[in-house]
Amino acid sequence: MPSKRLAATALLCAALATTATACGGETKPAPKAAGTATASASATASASATSSPTPAALAVDTLSAGEIAKQARAATAALSSVKVVGTVTDEGETTSLSLVADRKGNCAGTVSVPKMGQVEILRTNTQIWLKPDTAFWTAMATQQGNAKIAPQLAELLKGRYLTGGPNDKVVTQTAEVCNVVEGITKEDDTPSTYAKGSAGTTNGYKTFSLTATGADGDRSTLQIAAEGKPFLVRIEKADSPQANHMDLSDFDKPVTVQAPPADNVIDYSVFQNKLKDA
């Protein structure tokens, strides 16, 4: 089922992130002002900038690699919201995602699934809406042995969102990818060693890089904000950065999800009945 792949994608995203951020520890980096991000039915985010004092610089010359990693872990663990854009590759198949999410359950964005298509996701702490594209419906109908009804499904659901209750596993499991904040900030007991890299600029942020090596020998490159709070700005697997990376931004910016119009929403149970009756 497509839900299983998307649920696996959520776990892979979390695994990639937590492997890179398993630093532990607690510090209080210099504060940095946050703006506002808004997500709507088109899954876009916008930020309103606010002025702030000159941010403190990360003391990369005096701190050890482990201490820098520890500060980054503490700052990232305290995130209330974040935007994540990236790719995860498993068994040669690459999944892409672009999401804004917070700890309150709000989330909006898209996930592109290998051999399936793309799904737009909107989620609040009480409701989930999914809008798969035509390729997704075609693949889903084929998996159910009803490839012939794919055009009917595409027409029925054209421009519409699926919604469902807590017992609709396809809906709820698909939206698990929205748990990206918990995945990124989750503690990891796997020990890692760190080595200093160099200063640079990543996605518009001044950053300093570290190389993290896990107990299994896997290596990840961490780009850490060098001004203000030392958030992780980019995480990538050293041996396959293009296929396995996460870019983080819009730190601590409130996320607001706008529900789609009621006439553009169809209950998942209705969809299931259409599929069975076809």
C-alpha positions as YAML, in Angstrom:
chain: A
units: angstrom
residues:
- id: 1
  name: MET
  ca: [0.00, 0.00, 0.00]
- id: 2
  name: PRO
  ca: [1.20, 3.57, -0.62]
- id: 3
  name: SER
  ca: [0.63, 4.41, 3.04]
- id: 4
  name: LYS
  ca: [3.32, 1.94, 4.07]
- id: 5
  name: ARG
  ca: [5.85, 3.57, 1.79]
- id: 6
  name: LEU
  ca: [5.00, 7.02, 3.09]
- id: 7
  name: ALA
  ca: [5.18, 5.83, 6.68]
- id: 8
  name: ALA
  ca: [8.57, 4.31, 5.90]
- id: 9
  name: THR
  ca: [9.61, 7.60, 4.37]
- id: 10
  name: ALA
  ca: [8.78, 9.38, 7.61]
- id: 11
  name: LEU
  ca: [10.96, 6.94, 9.52]
- id: 12
  name: LEU
  ca: [13.78, 7.33, 7.03]
- id: 13
  name: CYS
  ca: [13.62, 11.09, 7.32]
- id: 14
  name: ALA
  ca: [13.75, 10.80, 11.08]
- id: 15
  name: ALA
  ca: [16.61, 8.30, 10.91]
- id: 16
  name: LEU
  ca: [18.66, 10.53, 8.65]
- id: 17
  name: ALA
  ca: [18.10, 13.51, 10.90]
- id: 18
  name: THR
  ca: [18.63, 11.85, 14.27]
- id: 19
  name: THR
  ca: [21.77, 10.07, 13.11]
- id: 20
  name: ALA
  ca: [23.22, 13.43, 12.30]
- id: 21
  name: THR
  ca: [22.04, 15.18, 15.46]
- id: 22
  name: ALA
  ca: [22.71, 12.59, 18.16]
- id: 23
  name: CYS
  ca: [24.71, 15.00, 20.28]
- id: 24
  name: GLY
  ca: [22.80, 15.27, 23.56]
- id: 25
  name: GLY
  ca: [23.47, 17.93, 26.15]
- id: 26
  name: GLU
  ca: [21.84, 21.24, 27.03]
- id: 27
  name: THR
  ca: [23.10, 24.78, 26.49]
- id: 28
  name: LYS
  ca: [21.49, 28.18, 26.07]
- id: 29
  name: PRO
  ca: [22.70, 29.75, 22.84]
- id: 30
  name: ALA
  ca: [22.09, 33.43, 22.08]
- id: 31
  name: PRO
  ca: [18.46, 34.12, 21.13]
- id: 32
  name: LYS
  ca: [17.42, 35.05, 17.62]
- id: 33
  name: ALA
  ca: [14.15, 36.67, 16.62]
- id: 34
  name: ALA
  ca: [11.63, 34.61, 14.67]
- id: 35
  name: GLY
  ca: [9.21, 35.72, 11.95]
- id: 36
  name: THR
  ca: [5.92, 34.19, 10.92]
- id: 37
  name: ALA
  ca: [5.26, 31.36, 8.49]
- id: 38
  name: THR
  ca: [1.85, 30.61, 7.04]
- id: 39
  name: ALA
  ca: [0.84, 27.43, 5.21]
- id: 40
  name: SER
  ca: [-2.36, 27.28, 3.14]
- id: 41
  name: ALA
  ca: [-4.08, 24.75, 0.92]
- id: 42
  name: SER
  ca: [-1.36, 25.26, -1.66]
- id: 43
  name: ALA
  ca: [1.19, 24.18, 0.95]
- id: 44
  name: THR
  ca: [3.27, 27.34, 0.78]
- id: 45
  name: ALA
  ca: [5.00, 29.17, 3.61]
- id: 46
  name: SER
  ca: [5.74, 32.85, 3.91]
- id: 47
  name: ALA
  ca: [7.73, 34.69, 6.55]
- id: 48
  name: SER
  ca: [7.48, 38.23, 7.85]
- id: 49
  name: ALA
  ca: [10.92, 39.33, 8.93]
- id: 50
  name: THR
  ca: [11.51, 41.13, 12.22]
- id: 51
  name: SER
  ca: [14.48, 43.19, 13.23]
- id: 52
  name: SER
  ca: [16.87, 41.77, 15.80]
- id: 53
  name: PRO
  ca: [20.12, 42.68, 17.51]
- id: 54
  name: THR
  ca: [23.38, 41.55, 16.00]
- id: 55
  name: PRO
  ca: [23.35, 37.79, 16.61]
- id: 56
  name: ALA
  ca: [26.11, 36.18, 18.63]
- id: 57
  name: ALA
  ca: [28.66, 34.16, 16.68]
- id: 58
  name: LEU
  ca: [29.32, 30.47, 17.30]
- id: 59
  name: ALA
  ca: [32.75, 30.17, 18.96]
- id: 60
  name: VAL
  ca: [34.13, 27.70, 16.43]
- id: 61
  name: ASP
  ca: [37.75, 28.54, 17.25]
- id: 62
  name: THR
  ca: [37.51, 27.78, 20.95]
- id: 63
  name: LEU
  ca: [34.87, 25.04, 21.05]
- id: 64
  name: SER
  ca: [35.68, 21.44, 20.21]
- id: 65
  name: ALA
  ca: [33.77, 19.62, 17.48]
- id: 66
  name: GLY
  ca: [31.86, 17.71, 20.17]
- id: 67
  name: GLU
  ca: [30.95, 20.92, 21.99]
- id: 68
  name: ILE
  ca: [29.69, 22.53, 18.78]
- id: 69
  name: ALA
  ca: [27.60, 19.44, 18.08]
- id: 70
  name: LYS
  ca: [26.25, 19.55, 21.62]
- id: 71
  name: GLN
  ca: [25.14, 23.16, 21.23]
- id: 72
  name: ALA
  ca: [23.54, 22.39, 17.87]
- id: 73
  name: ARG
  ca: [21.67, 19.45, 19.40]
- id: 74
  name: ALA
  ca: [20.35, 21.59, 22.25]
- id: 75
  name: ALA
  ca: [19.18, 24.39, 19.93]
- id: 76
  name: THR
  ca: [17.56, 22.02, 17.46]
- id: 77
  name: ALA
  ca: [15.92, 19.96, 20.22]
- id: 78
  name: ALA
  ca: [14.13, 23.09, 21.41]
- id: 79
  name: LEU
  ca: [12.59, 23.90, 18.01]
- id: 80
  name: SER
  ca: [8.86, 24.59, 18.01]
- id: 81
  name: SER
  ca: [8.58, 24.53, 14.21]
- id: 82
  name: VAL
  ca: [10.72, 24.14, 11.10]
- id: 83
  name: LYS
  ca: [10.63, 23.89, 7.33]
- id: 84
  name: VAL
  ca: [12.28, 20.80, 5.88]
- id: 85
  name: VAL
  ca: [13.11, 20.25, 2.22]
- id: 86
  name: GLY
  ca: [15.05, 17.22, 1.09]
- id: 87
  name: THR
  ca: [15.35, 13.76, -0.35]
- id: 88
  name: VAL
  ca: [15.80, 10.28, 1.09]
- id: 89
  name: THR
  ca: [16.92, 7.30, -0.99]
- id: 90
  name: ASP
  ca: [16.14, 3.72, -0.04]
- id: 91
  name: GLU
  ca: [16.93, 0.71, -2.23]
- id: 92
  name: GLY
  ca: [17.64, 2.99, -5.15]
- id: 93
  name: GLU
  ca: [14.33, 4.87, -4.94]
- id: 94
  name: THR
  ca: [14.31, 8.52, -3.94]
- id: 95
  name: THR
  ca: [11.50, 10.22, -2.05]
- id: 96
  name: SER
  ca: [11.34, 14.03, -1.97]
- id: 97
  name: LEU
  ca: [9.55, 16.18, 0.57]
- id: 98
  name: SER
  ca: [8.91, 19.83, 1.32]
- id: 99
  name: LEU
  ca: [7.08, 20.50, 4.57]
- id: 100
  name: VAL
  ca: [6.51, 23.13, 7.21]
- id: 101
  name: ALA
  ca: [5.52, 21.63, 10.55]
- id: 102
  name: ASP
  ca: [5.27, 22.43, 14.24]
- id: 103
  name: ARG
  ca: [4.91, 20.57, 17.52]
- id: 104
  name: LYS
  ca: [1.21, 21.46, 17.77]
- id: 105
  name: GLY
  ca: [0.36, 19.15, 14.88]
- id: 106
  name: ASN
  ca: [0.13, 21.77, 12.13]
- id: 107
  name: CYS
  ca: [1.77, 20.75, 8.87]
- id: 108
  name: ALA
  ca: [1.60, 21.56, 5.16]
- id: 109
  name: GLY
  ca: [3.62, 20.51, 2.15]
- id: 110
  name: THR
  ca: [4.18, 17.82, -0.43]
- id: 111
  name: VAL
  ca: [5.77, 14.39, -0.62]
- id: 112
  name: SER
  ca: [6.79, 12.74, -3.90]
- id: 113
  name: VAL
  ca: [6.85, 8.97, -3.67]
- id: 114
  name: PRO
  ca: [8.75, 6.65, -6.07]
- id: 115
  name: LYS
  ca: [6.49, 4.83, -8.55]
- id: 116
  name: MET
  ca: [3.45, 6.46, -6.97]
- id: 117
  name: GLY
  ca: [3.30, 10.20, -7.54]
- id: 118
  name: GLN
  ca: [2.95, 13.27, -5.36]
- id: 119
  name: VAL
  ca: [0.71, 13.92, -2.37]
- id: 120
  name: GLU
  ca: [-0.12, 17.31, -0.92]
- id: 121
  name: ILE
  ca: [-0.63, 17.12, 2.85]
- id: 122
  name: LEU
  ca: [-2.43, 19.51, 5.16]
- id: 123
  name: ARG
  ca: [-2.71, 18.67, 8.84]
- id: 124
  name: THR
  ca: [-3.86, 20.33, 12.05]
- id: 125
  name: ASN
  ca: [-3.98, 18.78, 15.50]
- id: 126
  name: THR
  ca: [-7.52, 17.54, 14.75]
- id: 127
  name: GLN
  ca: [-7.79, 17.03, 10.98]
- id: 128
  name: ILE
  ca: [-5.87, 15.70, 7.97]
- id: 129
  name: TRP
  ca: [-6.39, 16.43, 4.27]
- id: 130
  name: LEU
  ca: [-4.55, 14.69, 1.43]
- id: 131
  name: LYS
  ca: [-4.55, 15.63, -2.25]
- id: 132
  name: PRO
  ca: [-2.72, 13.01, -4.33]
- id: 133
  name: ASP
  ca: [-2.02, 13.71, -7.99]
- id: 134
  name: THR
  ca: [-3.36, 11.66, -10.92]
- id: 135
  name: ALA
  ca: [-0.23, 9.48, -11.04]
- id: 136
  name: PHE
  ca: [-0.83, 8.51, -7.41]
- id: 137
  name: TRP
  ca: [-4.45, 7.51, -8.01]
- id: 138
  name: THR
  ca: [-3.45, 5.48, -11.05]
- id: 139
  name: ALA
  ca: [-0.79, 3.62, -9.08]
- id: 140
  name: MET
  ca: [-3.15, 3.06, -6.14]
- id: 141
  name: ALA
  ca: [-5.93, 1.69, -8.35]
- id: 142
  name: THR
  ca: [-3.42, -0.60, -10.07]
- id: 143
  name: GLN
  ca: [-2.19, -1.94, -6.74]
- id: 144
  name: GLN
  ca: [-5.79, -2.69, -5.79]
- id: 145
  name: GLY
  ca: [-6.27, -4.63, -9.04]
- id: 146
  name: ASN
  ca: [-8.58, -1.96, -10.47]
- id: 147
  name: ALA
  ca: [-6.34, -0.16, -12.97]
- id: 148
  name: LYS
  ca: [-9.31, 0.35, -15.29]
- id: 149
  name: ILE
  ca: [-11.02, 2.72, -12.84]
- id: 150
  name: ALA
  ca: [-8.00, 5.02, -12.51]
- id: 151
  name: PRO
  ca: [-9.50, 7.61, -14.91]
- id: 152
  name: GLN
  ca: [-12.75, 7.58, -12.91]
- id: 153
  name: LEU
  ca: [-10.88, 8.09, -9.65]
- id: 154
  name: ALA
  ca: [-8.83, 10.90, -11.12]
- id: 155
  name: GLU
  ca: [-12.00, 12.64, -12.29]
- id: 156
  name: LEU
  ca: [-13.86, 12.02, -9.01]
- id: 157
  name: LEU
  ca: [-11.03, 13.41, -6.95]
- id: 158
  name: LYS
  ca: [-9.78, 16.09, -9.32]
- id: 159
  name: GLY
  ca: [-8.90, 19.13, -7.24]
- id: 160
  name: ARG
  ca: [-10.26, 17.46, -4.12]
- id: 161
  name: TYR
  ca: [-8.74, 16.50, -0.80]
- id: 162
  name: LEU
  ca: [-9.28, 13.22, 1.03]
- id: 163
  name: THR
  ca: [-9.99, 13.42, 4.73]
- id: 164
  name: GLY
  ca: [-10.66, 10.80, 7.37]
- id: 165
  name: GLY
  ca: [-10.84, 9.98, 11.05]
- id: 166
  name: PRO
  ca: [-8.25, 8.32, 13.28]
- id: 167
  name: ASN
  ca: [-9.29, 4.85, 12.08]
- id: 168
  name: ASP
  ca: [-8.53, 5.62, 8.43]
- id: 169
  name: LYS
  ca: [-4.99, 4.26, 8.44]
- id: 170
  name: VAL
  ca: [-4.13, 5.30, 4.90]
- id: 171
  name: VAL
  ca: [-4.86, 8.91, 5.79]
- id: 172
  name: THR
  ca: [-3.21, 8.91, 9.20]
- id: 173
  name: GLN
  ca: [-0.13, 6.92, 8.16]
- id: 174
  name: THR
  ca: [0.43, 9.08, 5.11]
- id: 175
  name: ALA
  ca: [0.45, 12.16, 7.34]
- id: 176
  name: GLU
  ca: [3.05, 10.62, 9.66]
- id: 177
  name: VAL
  ca: [5.69, 12.27, 7.50]
- id: 178
  name: CYS
  ca: [4.52, 15.47, 9.21]
- id: 179
  name: ASN
  ca: [6.18, 14.25, 12.41]
- id: 180
  name: VAL
  ca: [9.42, 15.63, 11.03]
- id: 181
  name: VAL
  ca: [9.93, 18.03, 13.96]
- id: 182
  name: GLU
  ca: [9.81, 15.14, 16.42]
- id: 183
  name: GLY
  ca: [12.14, 13.14, 14.16]
- id: 184
  name: ILE
  ca: [14.72, 15.91, 13.95]
- id: 185
  name: THR
  ca: [14.66, 16.72, 17.65]
- id: 186
  name: LYS
  ca: [14.44, 13.14, 18.91]
- id: 187
  name: GLU
  ca: [17.23, 11.90, 21.15]
- id: 188
  name: ASP
  ca: [19.38, 9.13, 19.70]
- id: 189
  name: ASP
  ca: [21.40, 6.75, 21.86]
- id: 190
  name: THR
  ca: [23.75, 5.85, 19.00]
- id: 191
  name: PRO
  ca: [27.19, 7.34, 19.80]
- id: 192
  name: SER
  ca: [28.84, 9.53, 17.20]
- id: 193
  name: THR
  ca: [32.23, 11.21, 16.89]
- id: 194
  name: TYR
  ca: [32.68, 14.63, 15.34]
- id: 195
  name: ALA
  ca: [35.37, 16.42, 13.37]
- id: 196
  name: LYS
  ca: [35.54, 20.10, 12.53]
- id: 197
  name: GLY
  ca: [35.07, 21.26, 8.97]
- id: 198
  name: SER
  ca: [35.07, 24.83, 7.72]
- id: 199
  name: ALA
  ca: [33.07, 28.05, 7.64]
- id: 200
  name: GLY
  ca: [30.79, 28.80, 4.71]
- id: 201
  name: THR
  ca: [27.31, 29.85, 3.63]
- id: 202
  name: THR
  ca: [24.46, 27.35, 3.32]
- id: 203
  name: ASN
  ca: [21.05, 28.35, 1.97]
- id: 204
  name: GLY
  ca: [21.69, 31.97, 2.94]
- id: 205
  name: TYR
  ca: [22.90, 31.17, 6.46]
- id: 206
  name: LYS
  ca: [26.45, 31.63, 7.68]
- id: 207
  name: THR
  ca: [27.41, 28.11, 8.75]
- id: 208
  name: PHE
  ca: [30.19, 25.95, 10.12]
- id: 209
  name: SER
  ca: [30.43, 22.31, 9.12]
- id: 210
  name: LEU
  ca: [31.05, 19.18, 11.16]
- id: 211
  name: THR
  ca: [31.49, 15.59, 10.06]
- id: 212
  name: ALA
  ca: [29.62, 13.09, 12.24]
- id: 213
  name: THR
  ca: [30.68, 9.45, 12.19]
- id: 214
  name: GLY
  ca: [28.35, 6.91, 13.72]
- id: 215
  name: ALA
  ca: [29.28, 3.69, 15.46]
- id: 216
  name: ASP
  ca: [28.47, 1.83, 12.24]
- id: 217
  name: GLY
  ca: [30.90, 3.98, 10.27]
- id: 218
  name: ASP
  ca: [28.24, 6.00, 8.44]
- id: 219
  name: ARG
  ca: [29.32, 9.59, 7.95]
- id: 220
  name: SER
  ca: [27.11, 12.66, 7.77]
- id: 221
  name: THR
  ca: [27.98, 16.30, 7.13]
- id: 222
  name: LEU
  ca: [26.26, 18.85, 9.36]
- id: 223
  name: GLN
  ca: [25.99, 22.52, 8.46]
- id: 224
  name: ILE
  ca: [25.36, 24.49, 11.65]
- id: 225
  name: ALA
  ca: [24.28, 28.12, 11.85]
- id: 226
  name: ALA
  ca: [27.29, 30.18, 12.93]
- id: 227
  name: GLU
  ca: [25.25, 33.20, 14.03]
- id: 228
  name: GLY
  ca: [22.34, 33.31, 16.47]
- id: 229
  name: LYS
  ca: [21.07, 29.96, 17.69]
- id: 230
  name: PRO
  ca: [23.24, 27.15, 16.29]
- id: 231
  name: PHE
  ca: [20.45, 25.34, 14.48]
- id: 232
  name: LEU
  ca: [21.19, 22.61, 12.00]
- id: 233
  name: VAL
  ca: [20.77, 24.16, 8.56]
- id: 234
  name: ARG
  ca: [21.63, 21.15, 6.41]
- id: 235
  name: ILE
  ca: [22.14, 17.44, 7.07]
- id: 236
  name: GLU
  ca: [23.51, 15.18, 4.37]
- id: 237
  name: LYS
  ca: [25.01, 11.74, 4.11]
- id: 238
  name: ALA
  ca: [28.66, 12.16, 3.22]
- id: 239
  name: ASP
  ca: [28.68, 9.42, 0.59]
- id: 240
  name: SER
  ca: [25.44, 10.47, -1.16]
- id: 241
  name: PRO
  ca: [24.61, 14.12, -0.38]
- id: 242
  name: GLN
  ca: [22.39, 14.67, -3.42]
- id: 243
  name: ALA
  ca: [20.26, 11.60, -2.73]
- id: 244
  name: ASN
  ca: [20.13, 11.92, 1.08]
- id: 245
  name: HIS
  ca: [19.90, 15.39, 2.52]
- id: 246
  name: MET
  ca: [17.63, 17.66, 4.53]
- id: 247
  name: ASP
  ca: [17.64, 21.47, 4.42]
- id: 248
  name: LEU
  ca: [16.16, 23.18, 7.48]
- id: 249
  name: SER
  ca: [14.88, 26.75, 7.66]
- id: 250
  name: ASP
  ca: [12.05, 28.94, 9.03]
- id: 251
  name: PHE
  ca: [13.08, 28.02, 12.56]
- id: 252
  name: ASP
  ca: [10.43, 28.66, 15.24]
- id: 253
  name: LYS
  ca: [8.13, 30.49, 12.83]
- id: 254
  name: PRO
  ca: [4.44, 29.87, 13.64]
- id: 255
  name: VAL
  ca: [2.67, 27.59, 11.18]
- id: 256
  name: THR
  ca: [-0.97, 28.21, 10.28]
- id: 257
  name: VAL
  ca: [-2.86, 25.67, 8.17]
- id: 258
  name: GLN
  ca: [-5.93, 26.79, 6.25]
- id: 259
  name: ALA
  ca: [-8.55, 24.10, 5.70]
- id: 260
  name: PRO
  ca: [-9.62, 23.57, 2.09]
- id: 261
  name: PRO
  ca: [-13.20, 24.51, 1.14]
- id: 262
  name: ALA
  ca: [-15.72, 21.89, 2.21]
- id: 263
  name: ASP
  ca: [-16.89, 21.29, -1.37]
- id: 264
  name: ASN
  ca: [-13.32, 20.31, -2.28]
- id: 265
  name: VAL
  ca: [-13.15, 17.59, 0.39]
- id: 266
  name: ILE
  ca: [-14.24, 13.94, 0.14]
- id: 267
  name: ASP
  ca: [-14.27, 11.47, 3.02]
- id: 268
  name: TYR
  ca: [-11.89, 8.53, 2.65]
- id: 269
  name: SER
  ca: [-14.70, 6.07, 3.38]
- id: 270
  name: VAL
  ca: [-16.54, 7.37, 0.30]
- id: 271
  name: PHE
  ca: [-13.41, 6.84, -1.76]
- id: 272
  name: GLN
  ca: [-13.07, 3.30, -0.42]
- id: 273
  name: ASN
  ca: [-16.63, 2.47, -1.39]
- id: 274
  name: LYS
  ca: [-16.06, 3.82, -4.90]
- id: 275
  name: LEU
  ca: [-12.98, 1.62, -5.20]
- id: 276
  name: LYS
  ca: [-14.81, -1.49, -3.97]
- id: 277
  name: ASP
  ca: [-17.84, -0.95, -6.16]
- id: 278
  name: ALA
  ca: [-15.85, -0.39, -9.34]
...
